[in-house]
Amino acid sequence: MKGKAMAARKQKPRRRSARAEPLTAPSPTATISAGQSLSESVNSSGTLIAIIMPDDWAPANISFQISADNKDFHDLFDAFGNEITAACRAGTAMRVPDHVESATWVKIRSGTRDNPIVQDVDRQFTLIVP
């Protein structure tokens, strides 16, 4: 019995594995394709916080379309009939306007509904969601 107890004490301790970093999903992106002014739809899960602008953004304000079902999209206006727009600069992060942050499905437009600005190359936005 004594030998078994000694053998048990002499066993090498198990190595602890390195602590794994928590897995995070990649941030969703929205791309306005070359020759277009409206991005494809992106599911922001109703928690959109900010948008990172493309580094090569051709100067234009952005506006939004939103949807509850990813089928029927609507231009976003406030309660006073003003289209929700945001001035933005290339390569910066922009907090989204309050009206946009709770939308489930979002499209980003270069320009406004009445004055869309066509982008000459693909422009990719990164959406920041918690």
LUMDREN-476659 format. One record per residue: residue number from 1; residue in one letter; chain; z, x, y of N, C-alpha, C in turn. Coordinates in steps of 0.02 Angstrom, whole numbers, plus 32768, in hexadecimal, padded with zeros to 4 digits. Atoms other than C-alpha are relative to their C-alpha. Last residue first. Example, Ala and Ser with C-alpha at 12.3 -4.5 7.8 and 13.67 -1.06 7.14 Angstrom:
BEGIN
<num 2 residu s chaine A n.Z 7FFD n.X 7FD6 n.Y 7FC5 ca.Z 8165 ca.X 82AC ca.Y 7FCB c.Z 8025 c.X 7FD9 c.Y 8037>
<num 1 residu a chaine A n.Z 8000 n.X 802D n.Y 7FC5 ca.Z 8186 ca.X 8267 ca.Y 7F1F c.Z 8000 c.X 802D c.Y 803C>
END
This chain:
BEGIN
<num 130 residu p chaine A n.Z 7FC5 n.X 7FE5 n.Y 8020 ca.Z 7A55 ca.X 7BA3 ca.Y 88A6 c.Z 7FFC c.X 7FFB c.Y 7FB4>
<num 129 residu v chaine A n.Z 7FD8 n.X 8039 n.Y 8018 ca.Z 79A4 ca.X 7B8D ca.Y 88E5 c.Z 803D c.X 801D c.Y 7FDD>
<num 128 residu i chaine A n.Z 7FBC n.X 7FEE n.Y 8011 ca.Z 7941 ca.X 7C0A ca.Y 894D c.Z 8026 c.X 7FC0 c.Y 7FEF>
<num 127 residu l chaine A n.Z 7FCF n.X 8033 n.Y 7FED ca.Z 7887 ca.X 7BE6 ca.Y 894B c.Z 8045 c.X 8016 c.Y 7FE7>
<num 126 residu t chaine A n.Z 7FC9 n.X 8003 n.Y 8030 ca.Z 7810 ca.X 7C79 ca.Y 8949 c.Z 8033 c.X 7FCF c.Y 801A>
<num 125 residu f chaine A n.Z 7FBE n.X 800A n.Y 7FE4 ca.Z 776B ca.X 7C5E ca.Y 89A4 c.Z 8033 c.X 8003 c.Y 7FC8>
<num 124 residu q chaine A n.Z 7FCA n.X 8016 n.Y 802C ca.Z 76C4 ca.X 7CA2 ca.Y 8967 c.Z 8043 c.X 7FFF c.Y 8025>
<num 123 residu r chaine A n.Z 7FBF n.X 7FF2 n.Y 7FDE ca.Z 7629 ca.X 7CA9 ca.Y 89D4 c.Z 8038 c.X 7FE4 c.Y 7FD5>
<num 122 residu d chaine A n.Z 7FC5 n.X 8021 n.Y 801D ca.Z 757F ca.X 7CB6 ca.Y 897E c.Z 803F c.X 8015 c.Y 8025>
<num 121 residu v chaine A n.Z 7FEF n.X 7FE5 n.Y 8042 ca.Z 74FA ca.X 7CF6 ca.Y 89F7 c.Z 803B c.X 7FD9 c.Y 7FE4>
<num 120 residu d chaine A n.Z 803B n.X 7FDD n.Y 8019 ca.Z 749E ca.X 7CAC ca.Y 8A8F c.Z 800C c.X 8023 c.Y 7FBC>
<num 119 residu q chaine A n.Z 7FEE n.X 7FBA n.Y 800A ca.Z 7522 ca.X 7C28 ca.Y 8AB5 c.Z 7FC6 c.X 8024 c.Y 7FDE>
<num 118 residu v chaine A n.Z 8016 n.X 7FE4 n.Y 8040 ca.Z 74E2 ca.X 7B83 ca.Y 8AFB c.Z 8013 c.X 804A c.Y 7FFD>
<num 117 residu i chaine A n.Z 801B n.X 7FBD n.Y 7FF6 ca.Z 7548 ca.X 7B40 ca.Y 8B8C c.Z 7FEF c.X 801E c.Y 7FBC>
<num 116 residu p chaine A n.Z 7FF2 n.X 7FD0 n.Y 8034 ca.Z 7565 ca.X 7A83 ca.Y 8B85 c.Z 7FDE c.X 8043 c.Y 800E>
<num 115 residu n chaine A n.Z 801F n.X 7FC0 n.Y 7FF1 ca.Z 755E ca.X 7A29 ca.Y 8C2D c.Z 8012 c.X 8034 c.Y 7FCA>
<num 114 residu d chaine A n.Z 803B n.X 800A n.Y 7FD6 ca.Z 7583 ca.X 796F ca.Y 8C1A c.Z 7FDB c.X 8041 c.Y 8010>
<num 113 residu r chaine A n.Z 802C n.X 8032 n.Y 801F ca.Z 75F9 ca.X 7983 ca.Y 8B86 c.Z 7FBF c.X 7FF8 c.Y 8028>
<num 112 residu t chaine A n.Z 7FE5 n.X 8044 n.Y 8002 ca.Z 7641 ca.X 7A21 ca.Y 8BD0 c.Z 7FCE c.X 7FD1 c.Y 7FDE>
<num 111 residu g chaine A n.Z 8015 n.X 802C n.Y 7FCA ca.Z 7623 ca.X 7ADC ca.Y 8BBC c.Z 8021 c.X 7FBB c.Y 7FF8>
<num 110 residu s chaine A n.Z 800D n.X 7FD4 n.Y 7FC7 ca.Z 762E ca.X 7B38 ca.Y 8B17 c.Z 7FE4 c.X 7FD4 c.Y 8037>
<num 109 residu r chaine A n.Z 8042 n.X 8001 n.Y 7FDF ca.Z 7674 ca.X 7AB6 ca.Y 8AA2 c.Z 7FFF c.X 8033 c.Y 8038>
<num 108 residu i chaine A n.Z 7FFE n.X 7FE0 n.Y 7FBE ca.Z 7702 ca.X 7ACC ca.Y 8A26 c.Z 7FB9 c.X 8000 c.Y 801C>
<num 107 residu k chaine A n.Z 803D n.X 7FD9 n.Y 7FF3 ca.Z 7711 ca.X 7A54 ca.Y 8994 c.Z 8007 c.X 801B c.Y 8047>
<num 106 residu v chaine A n.Z 8015 n.X 7FEB n.Y 7FBD ca.Z 77BA ca.X 7A17 ca.Y 8957 c.Z 7FBC c.X 8023 c.Y 7FFD>
<num 105 residu w chaine A n.Z 8041 n.X 7FDE n.Y 8006 ca.Z 7800 ca.X 79B9 ca.Y 88C2 c.Z 7FE6 c.X 800D c.Y 8046>
<num 104 residu t chaine A n.Z 8006 n.X 7FE7 n.Y 8045 ca.Z 78BA ca.X 798E ca.Y 88BF c.Z 7FBF c.X 8027 c.Y 7FF6>
<num 103 residu a chaine A n.Z 803C n.X 8018 n.Y 8023 ca.Z 78D9 ca.X 797E ca.Y 897A c.Z 7FFD c.X 801E c.Y 7FBA>
<num 102 residu s chaine A n.Z 7FED n.X 802B n.Y 8038 ca.Z 798D ca.X 799E ca.Y 89B1 c.Z 7FC4 c.X 7FE4 c.Y 7FDA>
<num 101 residu e chaine A n.Z 7FD4 n.X 7FE1 n.Y 8031 ca.Z 796A ca.X 7A38 ca.Y 8A1C c.Z 8013 c.X 7FD3 c.Y 7FC5>
<num 100 residu v chaine A n.Z 8023 n.X 7FE5 n.Y 803A ca.Z 78D2 ca.X 79F1 ca.Y 8A75 c.Z 802F c.X 8013 c.Y 7FC8>
<num 99 residu h chaine A n.Z 8025 n.X 8035 n.Y 8022 ca.Z 7920 ca.X 797D ca.Y 8AF7 c.Z 7FDF c.X 8018 c.Y 7FBF>
<num 98 residu d chaine A n.Z 7FD4 n.X 802D n.Y 8025 ca.Z 79A1 ca.X 7A00 ca.Y 8B27 c.Z 7FDA c.X 7FCB c.Y 7FD7>
<num 97 residu p chaine A n.Z 7FE5 n.X 8038 n.Y 7FD8 ca.Z 791B ca.X 7A7D ca.Y 8B5A c.Z 8028 c.X 7FD0 c.Y 7FD5>
<num 96 residu v chaine A n.Z 802B n.X 803B n.Y 7FFD ca.Z 790B ca.X 7B11 ca.Y 8AE4 c.Z 8020 c.X 7FCA c.Y 802D>
<num 95 residu r chaine A n.Z 7FD9 n.X 8038 n.Y 8019 ca.Z 7963 ca.X 7BB3 ca.Y 8B0D c.Z 7FD5 c.X 7FC2 c.Y 8007>
<num 94 residu m chaine A n.Z 7FF5 n.X 8037 n.Y 7FD2 ca.Z 78DC ca.X 7C35 ca.Y 8B27 c.Z 802A c.X 7FCB c.Y 7FDF>
<num 93 residu a chaine A n.Z 7FE3 n.X 8039 n.Y 8023 ca.Z 78CC ca.X 7CDF ca.Y 8AD7 c.Z 8011 c.X 7FCB c.Y 8034>
<num 92 residu t chaine A n.Z 7FBC n.X 8012 n.Y 7FEF ca.Z 7855 ca.X 7D5B ca.Y 8B27 c.Z 8019 c.X 7FC8 c.Y 7FD3>
<num 91 residu g chaine A n.Z 7FCE n.X 7FD4 n.Y 801D ca.Z 77BB ca.X 7DB9 ca.Y 8AED c.Z 8048 c.X 7FF1 c.Y 8012>
<num 90 residu a chaine A n.Z 800F n.X 7FDE n.Y 803F ca.Z 7741 ca.X 7D63 ca.Y 8B62 c.Z 803B c.X 802B c.Y 7FEA>
<num 89 residu r chaine A n.Z 801D n.X 7FBE n.Y 7FF8 ca.Z 778D ca.X 7CF8 ca.Y 8BEA c.Z 7FF5 c.X 801F c.Y 7FBC>
<num 88 residu c chaine A n.Z 7FEC n.X 7FCC n.Y 8030 ca.Z 77B3 ca.X 7C3F ca.Y 8BEB c.Z 7FDA c.X 8041 c.Y 800E>
<num 87 residu a chaine A n.Z 8021 n.X 7FC2 n.Y 7FEA ca.Z 77B5 ca.X 7BA9 ca.Y 8C5D c.Z 8017 c.X 8037 c.Y 7FD1>
<num 86 residu a chaine A n.Z 7FD6 n.X 7FC5 n.Y 7FF5 ca.Z 77EC ca.X 7B11 ca.Y 8BFC c.Z 7FD4 c.X 803A c.Y 8016>
<num 85 residu t chaine A n.Z 8023 n.X 7FC1 n.Y 8002 ca.Z 77A5 ca.X 7A62 ca.Y 8BF8 c.Z 8032 c.X 8039 c.Y 800B>
<num 84 residu i chaine A n.Z 7FD2 n.X 7FC8 n.Y 8008 ca.Z 77EA ca.X 79B6 ca.Y 8BD1 c.Z 7FD7 c.X 8040 c.Y 7FF8>
<num 83 residu e chaine A n.Z 800A n.X 7FDA n.Y 803D ca.Z 776D ca.X 7937 ca.Y 8C15 c.Z 8031 c.X 803B c.Y 7FFE>
<num 82 residu n chaine A n.Z 8018 n.X 7FBC n.Y 7FF5 ca.Z 77B9 ca.X 78CE ca.Y 8C9F c.Z 7FF8 c.X 8024 c.Y 7FBD>
<num 81 residu g chaine A n.Z 8048 n.X 7FFD n.Y 8008 ca.Z 77C5 ca.X 7812 ca.Y 8C86 c.Z 7FE2 c.X 8044 c.Y 800D>
<num 80 residu f chaine A n.Z 801F n.X 800F n.Y 7FC0 ca.Z 7875 ca.X 77FE ca.Y 8CCC c.Z 7FB3 c.X 8005 c.Y 7FFD>
<num 79 residu a chaine A n.Z 7FF6 n.X 8046 n.Y 7FF0 ca.Z 78CA ca.X 77F1 ca.Y 8C22 c.Z 7FDF c.X 7FEB c.Y 8042>
<num 78 residu d chaine A n.Z 7FBB n.X 8014 n.Y 7FF3 ca.Z 7881 ca.X 7899 ca.Y 8BEE c.Z 8003 c.X 7FB7 c.Y 8014>
<num 77 residu f chaine A n.Z 7FF3 n.X 8010 n.Y 7FBA ca.Z 77D9 ca.X 78B6 ca.Y 8B9B c.Z 804A c.X 7FEF c.Y 8009>
<num 76 residu l chaine A n.Z 7FBA n.X 8009 n.Y 7FED ca.Z 77A8 ca.X 7905 ca.Y 8AF5 c.Z 8007 c.X 7FF9 c.Y 804C>
<num 75 residu d chaine A n.Z 7FF1 n.X 7FD2 n.Y 7FC9 ca.Z 76F7 ca.X 78EA ca.Y 8AB7 c.Z 8046 c.X 7FF0 c.Y 8019>
<num 74 residu h chaine A n.Z 8000 n.X 801E n.Y 7FBD ca.Z 76FE ca.X 788A ca.Y 8A14 c.Z 800F c.X 8035 c.Y 8034>
<num 73 residu f chaine A n.Z 7FE4 n.X 7FD5 n.Y 7FCC ca.Z 76D8 ca.X 78BB ca.Y 8961 c.Z 7FF6 c.X 7FE0 c.Y 8045>
<num 72 residu d chaine A n.Z 800F n.X 801B n.Y 7FBE ca.Z 76C0 ca.X 7841 ca.Y 88D1 c.Z 8024 c.X 802A c.Y 8034>
<num 71 residu k chaine A n.Z 8041 n.X 8022 n.Y 8003 ca.Z 76B8 ca.X 7899 ca.Y 8829 c.Z 7FEB c.X 7FE9 c.Y 8046>
<num 70 residu n chaine A n.Z 8035 n.X 7FCD n.Y 8007 ca.Z 7746 ca.X 7918 ca.Y 8820 c.Z 7FBB c.X 7FE1 c.Y 7FF7>
<num 69 residu d chaine A n.Z 8019 n.X 8001 n.Y 8045 ca.Z 77C2 ca.X 7887 ca.Y 8808 c.Z 7FC9 c.X 8033 c.Y 7FF0>
<num 68 residu a chaine A n.Z 7FC8 n.X 800C n.Y 802F ca.Z 7835 ca.X 7887 ca.Y 88A0 c.Z 7FE8 c.X 8007 c.Y 7FB8>
<num 67 residu s chaine A n.Z 800B n.X 8033 n.Y 8032 ca.Z 77B4 ca.X 78D7 ca.Y 8912 c.Z 803F c.X 7FF8 c.Y 7FD5>
<num 66 residu i chaine A n.Z 7FCB n.X 8006 n.Y 8032 ca.Z 77B0 ca.X 7941 ca.Y 89AF c.Z 7FEF c.X 7FC6 c.Y 7FD0>
<num 65 residu q chaine A n.Z 8008 n.X 803F n.Y 8023 ca.Z 7729 ca.X 7984 ca.Y 8A23 c.Z 8036 c.X 7FFE c.Y 7FCB>
<num 64 residu f chaine A n.Z 7FEE n.X 800D n.Y 8045 ca.Z 7756 ca.X 7A0A ca.Y 8A9F c.Z 7FE7 c.X 7FBC c.Y 7FE7>
<num 63 residu s chaine A n.Z 7FE7 n.X 8044 n.Y 8006 ca.Z 7728 ca.X 7A62 ca.Y 8B3F c.Z 8005 c.X 7FF1 c.Y 7FB6>
<num 62 residu i chaine A n.Z 8006 n.X 8021 n.Y 8041 ca.Z 770D ca.X 7B19 ca.Y 8B69 c.Z 801C c.X 7FB9 c.Y 8006>
<num 61 residu n chaine A n.Z 7FC3 n.X 8023 n.Y 8012 ca.Z 76E6 ca.X 7B6B ca.Y 8C0F c.Z 7FF7 c.X 7FE4 c.Y 7FBA>
<num 60 residu a chaine A n.Z 8005 n.X 8049 n.Y 7FFE ca.Z 7654 ca.X 7BE2 ca.Y 8C10 c.Z 8046 c.X 7FE5 c.Y 7FF3>
<num 59 residu p chaine A n.Z 7FD6 n.X 8028 n.Y 7FD4 ca.Z 7637 ca.X 7C9C ca.Y 8C1E c.Z 7FEF c.X 7FB6 c.Y 8000>
<num 58 residu a chaine A n.Z 8029 n.X 8009 n.Y 7FC5 ca.Z 75DE ca.X 7CE4 ca.Y 8B85 c.Z 8026 c.X 7FD0 c.Y 802E>
<num 57 residu w chaine A n.Z 800B n.X 8044 n.Y 7FE7 ca.Z 7669 ca.X 7D15 ca.Y 8B0D c.Z 7FD4 c.X 8000 c.Y 803E>
<num 56 residu d chaine A n.Z 8042 n.X 8000 n.Y 7FDF ca.Z 7655 ca.X 7DC4 ca.Y 8AC5 c.Z 7FEE c.X 7FBB c.Y 801B>
<num 55 residu d chaine A n.Z 8005 n.X 7FC7 n.Y 7FD1 ca.Z 770C ca.X 7DE3 ca.Y 8A99 c.Z 7FBF c.X 7FFE c.Y 8028>
<num 54 residu p chaine A n.Z 8029 n.X 7FC9 n.Y 8018 ca.Z 7718 ca.X 7D34 ca.Y 8A4C c.Z 7FFC c.X 8037 c.Y 8035>
<num 53 residu m chaine A n.Z 8047 n.X 8002 n.Y 7FEC ca.Z 77A8 ca.X 7CCC ca.Y 8A8E c.Z 7FD9 c.X 803B c.Y 7FE3>
<num 52 residu i chaine A n.Z 8014 n.X 7FBD n.Y 7FEC ca.Z 784D ca.X 7CBD ca.Y 8A33 c.Z 7FB5 c.X 7FFF c.Y 800B>
<num 51 residu i chaine A n.Z 8042 n.X 7FEC n.Y 8017 ca.Z 7885 ca.X 7C08 ca.Y 8A33 c.Z 7FF3 c.X 8047 c.Y 8019>
<num 50 residu a chaine A n.Z 8029 n.X 7FD6 n.Y 7FD4 ca.Z 7938 ca.X 7BCE ca.Y 8A41 c.Z 7FBD c.X 800F c.Y 7FE0>
<num 49 residu i chaine A n.Z 7FD8 n.X 7FE4 n.Y 7FCA ca.Z 79B8 ca.X 7B55 ca.Y 89FB c.Z 7FD5 c.X 8026 c.Y 8033>
<num 48 residu l chaine A n.Z 8024 n.X 7FCA n.Y 7FDD ca.Z 795D ca.X 7AE0 ca.Y 8984 c.Z 8028 c.X 8017 c.Y 803C>
<num 47 residu t chaine A n.Z 7FCE n.X 7FD2 n.Y 7FE3 ca.Z 79D9 ca.X 7A7B ca.Y 891D c.Z 7FDF c.X 803B c.Y 8024>
<num 46 residu g chaine A n.Z 7FDA n.X 8020 n.Y 7FCB ca.Z 797C ca.X 79DF ca.Y 88E6 c.Z 8034 c.X 802C c.Y 8020>
<num 45 residu s chaine A n.Z 7FC3 n.X 801F n.Y 801B ca.Z 7947 ca.X 7A2D ca.Y 8842 c.Z 802B c.X 7FE0 c.Y 8036>
<num 44 residu s chaine A n.Z 7FC8 n.X 7FDC n.Y 7FE1 ca.Z 78C8 ca.X 7A98 ca.Y 88A1 c.Z 8042 c.X 7FE3 c.Y 7FEA>
<num 43 residu n chaine A n.Z 7FC2 n.X 8025 n.Y 800B ca.Z 7839 ca.X 7A63 ca.Y 8830 c.Z 8039 c.X 802A c.Y 801C>
<num 42 residu v chaine A n.Z 7FCA n.X 7FD7 n.Y 801D ca.Z 779D ca.X 7AB0 ca.Y 887C c.Z 803D c.X 7FD3 c.Y 7FF9>
<num 41 residu s chaine A n.Z 7FBC n.X 801B n.Y 7FFC ca.Z 76F8 ca.X 7A5B ca.Y 88A5 c.Z 8031 c.X 802E c.Y 7FDC>
<num 40 residu e chaine A n.Z 7FF3 n.X 802B n.Y 8039 ca.Z 765A ca.X 7AC0 ca.Y 88C3 c.Z 8048 c.X 7FE7 c.Y 8006>
<num 39 residu s chaine A n.Z 7FEC n.X 7FDF n.Y 803F ca.Z 7647 ca.X 7B02 ca.Y 8972 c.Z 8000 c.X 7FCE c.Y 7FC6>
<num 38 residu l chaine A n.Z 7FC7 n.X 8021 n.Y 8020 ca.Z 75E4 ca.X 7AB1 ca.Y 89FF c.Z 800F c.X 8022 c.Y 7FBE>
<num 37 residu s chaine A n.Z 7FC9 n.X 8002 n.Y 7FD1 ca.Z 7570 ca.X 7B08 ca.Y 8A7C c.Z 803F c.X 7FE2 c.Y 7FE2>
<num 36 residu q chaine A n.Z 7FD9 n.X 803E n.Y 7FFE ca.Z 74E4 ca.X 7B40 ca.Y 8A0A c.Z 8036 c.X 8003 c.Y 8035>
<num 35 residu g chaine A n.Z 802D n.X 8037 n.Y 7FED ca.Z 7459 ca.X 7BC3 ca.Y 8A0F c.Z 8022 c.X 7FBD c.Y 8004>
<num 34 residu a chaine A n.Z 8032 n.X 7FED n.Y 7FCE ca.Z 74C3 ca.X 7C41 ca.Y 89B0 c.Z 7FD1 c.X 7FC5 c.Y 800D>
<num 33 residu s chaine A n.Z 803A n.X 7FDA n.Y 8017 ca.Z 754B ca.X 7BE9 ca.Y 894D c.Z 7FD0 c.X 800F c.Y 8039>
<num 32 residu i chaine A n.Z 803A n.X 801F n.Y 7FDF ca.Z 75EE ca.X 7BB4 ca.Y 899D c.Z 7FC5 c.X 802B c.Y 7FEC>
<num 31 residu t chaine A n.Z 8039 n.X 7FD9 n.Y 7FE9 ca.Z 766E ca.X 7BED ca.Y 891E c.Z 7FCE c.X 7FD2 c.Y 8022>
<num 30 residu a chaine A n.Z 8035 n.X 802E n.Y 7FED ca.Z 771D ca.X 7BA9 ca.Y 8900 c.Z 7FC7 c.X 802A c.Y 801D>
<num 29 residu t chaine A n.Z 802F n.X 7FEB n.Y 7FCB ca.Z 77A0 ca.X 7C0F ca.Y 88A6 c.Z 7FCE c.X 7FC8 c.Y 800C>
<num 28 residu p chaine A n.Z 8041 n.X 8021 n.Y 8001 ca.Z 783C ca.X 7BE3 ca.Y 8843 c.Z 7FD4 c.X 8019 c.Y 8039>
<num 27 residu s chaine A n.Z 8008 n.X 8030 n.Y 7FC9 ca.Z 78C3 ca.X 7C66 ca.Y 883C c.Z 7FBC c.X 7FDF c.Y 7FFC>
<num 26 residu p chaine A n.Z 8024 n.X 7FE6 n.Y 7FC6 ca.Z 78D3 ca.X 7CB6 ca.Y 8792 c.Z 7FFA c.X 7FCA c.Y 8036>
<num 25 residu a chaine A n.Z 8046 n.X 8014 n.Y 8002 ca.Z 795A ca.X 7C6B ca.Y 8723 c.Z 7FDD c.X 801F c.Y 803D>
<num 24 residu t chaine A n.Z 8012 n.X 802D n.Y 7FCA ca.Z 79FA ca.X 7CCB ca.Y 871B c.Z 7FB6 c.X 7FF1 c.Y 7FFB>
<num 23 residu l chaine A n.Z 8048 n.X 800C n.Y 7FF9 ca.Z 7A47 ca.X 7D18 ca.Y 8682 c.Z 7FF5 c.X 7FD0 c.Y 8039>
<num 22 residu p chaine A n.Z 8013 n.X 8046 n.Y 800A ca.Z 7AF7 ca.X 7D57 ca.Y 8699 c.Z 7FB5 c.X 7FF7 c.Y 800B>
<num 21 residu e chaine A n.Z 8006 n.X 8021 n.Y 7FC0 ca.Z 7B04 ca.X 7E13 ca.Y 8686 c.Z 7FED c.X 7FB7 c.Y 7FF4>
<num 20 residu a chaine A n.Z 8042 n.X 8018 n.Y 7FEE ca.Z 7B39 ca.X 7E49 ca.Y 85DA c.Z 8003 c.X 7FDE c.Y 8044>
<num 19 residu r chaine A n.Z 7FFF n.X 8046 n.Y 7FEB ca.Z 7BDA ca.X 7EA9 ca.Y 85CB c.Z 7FBA c.X 7FED c.Y 8018>
<num 18 residu a chaine A n.Z 8001 n.X 8006 n.Y 7FB7 ca.Z 7BB9 ca.X 7F4A ca.Y 8570 c.Z 7FFE c.X 7FB7 c.Y 8012>
<num 17 residu s chaine A n.Z 8043 n.X 7FFF n.Y 7FE3 ca.Z 7BE7 ca.X 7F3F ca.Y 84BA c.Z 8005 c.X 7FF8 c.Y 804B>
<num 16 residu r chaine A n.Z 800E n.X 803E n.Y 7FDB ca.Z 7C94 ca.X 7F6C ca.Y 8486 c.Z 7FBB c.X 8006 c.Y 801E>
<num 15 residu r chaine A n.Z 8018 n.X 7FF7 n.Y 7FBB ca.Z 7C99 ca.X 7FF3 ca.Y 8406 c.Z 7FF4 c.X 7FBD c.Y 801F>
<num 14 residu r chaine A n.Z 8043 n.X 801B n.Y 7FF3 ca.Z 7D01 ca.X 7FCC ca.Y 8371 c.Z 7FEE c.X 800D c.Y 8048>
<num 13 residu p chaine A n.Z 8001 n.X 8040 n.Y 7FDC ca.Z 7D97 ca.X 803D ca.Y 8357 c.Z 7FB7 c.X 7FEA c.Y 800C>
<num 12 residu k chaine A n.Z 8016 n.X 7FF9 n.Y 7FBA ca.Z 7D81 ca.X 80C2 ca.Y 82D4 c.Z 8001 c.X 7FBC c.Y 8022>
<num 11 residu q chaine A n.Z 8043 n.X 8019 n.Y 7FF3 ca.Z 7DE6 ca.X 80A2 ca.Y 8239 c.Z 7FEF c.X 8008 c.Y 8049>
<num 10 residu k chaine A n.Z 802F n.X 7FCA n.Y 7FF1 ca.Z 7E7D ca.X 8115 ca.Y 8228 c.Z 7FB9 c.X 7FE8 c.Y 800D>
<num 9 residu r chaine A n.Z 7FF3 n.X 7FE3 n.Y 7FBE ca.Z 7EFD ca.X 8089 ca.Y 8238 c.Z 7FCD c.X 8035 c.Y 8012>
<num 8 residu a chaine A n.Z 800E n.X 8032 n.Y 7FCE ca.Z 7EB2 ca.X 8026 ca.Y 81A8 c.Z 800A c.X 801C c.Y 8046>
<num 7 residu a chaine A n.Z 8048 n.X 8005 n.Y 7FF9 ca.Z 7EAE ca.X 80C0 ca.Y 813B c.Z 7FED c.X 7FCF c.Y 8036>
<num 6 residu m chaine A n.Z 8017 n.X 7FC3 n.Y 7FDD ca.Z 7F66 ca.X 80DF ca.Y 815B c.Z 7FB5 c.X 7FFD c.Y 800C>
<num 5 residu a chaine A n.Z 7FEA n.X 8006 n.Y 7FBB ca.Z 7F91 ca.X 802B ca.Y 812B c.Z 7FE8 c.X 803B c.Y 8029>
<num 4 residu k chaine A n.Z 802B n.X 8032 n.Y 7FE0 ca.Z 7F29 ca.X 8038 ca.Y 808D c.Z 8012 c.X 7FF8 c.Y 804A>
<num 3 residu g chaine A n.Z 8042 n.X 7FE3 n.Y 7FF5 ca.Z 7F7F ca.X 80DB ca.Y 805C c.Z 7FD1 c.X 7FD0 c.Y 8023>
<num 2 residu k chaine A n.Z 7FFA n.X 7FD3 n.Y 7FC7 ca.Z 802D ca.X 8090 ca.Y 8071 c.Z 7FBB c.X 801D c.Y 8012>
<num 1 residu m chaine A n.Z 8000 n.X 8029 n.Y 7FC5 ca.Z 8000 ca.X 8000 ca.Y 8000 c.Z 8000 c.X 802C c.Y 803E>
END
